[in-house]
Amino acid sequence: MSTTGFLSDFSLREIFQFIDQGHKTGMLSVRLLPEAQSTSPLSFYVTSYIWVYQGYIVAAAHKLDQQGLVSLIQQCQMVSDRVFDKLVHWCCPIDEPLGLYLKNQGVLKPEQLKQLFHVQVLQPISSLFRVKEGEFKFEPKKFIPTREMTGLSVPAIILNKYGLIHSLLEQVDNYCLNLESLPCLLKAEVRGQRAEGSHVLKMWD
């Protein structure tokens, strides 16, 4: 049974807590309401899709065409077009995360997987914490597209902390732009906290 609602009633932080505590598996979609689309940092993307497995965030995208991670790898030019096309379209098994498959083939390095996960999952979701006007829908047991998976995951509850830290960093950065002569100790402290949380990334089993 799907769970639906509005971010004005249930914040993203509460939704992730629900996912974490219930060890939920499925897909969370967040759609911006018209009044939020002009001011949101994600205004170009009306809907965001987040896949979770047993309480862990495993992938995120703005479309359901299963081309998000593929496009990201191509944009970052981590793999030659010829090799990438052959591996993805002819060799990659449908039941294995794309990123993990490319790593096992020696095409991607573990550090590159982390970079992809950061851009594909952590950055977009942290921006969603700033969205106040939107509606959400959680569909349990929804198919998780392996083509959108790096093979890394992070507990949903950790993203609550990550989103808060990311927001603080932005505030501190803006503050430092106006007060460049003052030591920015808070900025260093918050970034230290973010670094300490980096160990929570889990490889898909």
PyMOL commands that set and color helices and strands:
alter all, ss='L'
color gray80, all
select helices_A, chain A and resi 12-21+34-37+68-76+81-91+98-104+110-128+146-148+156-178+185-200
alter helices_A, ss='H'
color red, helices_A
select strands_A, chain A and resi 3-6+26-32+47-53+56-61+134-140+152-155+202-203
alter strands_A, ss='S'
color yellow, strands_A
deselect
rebuild
show_as cartoon
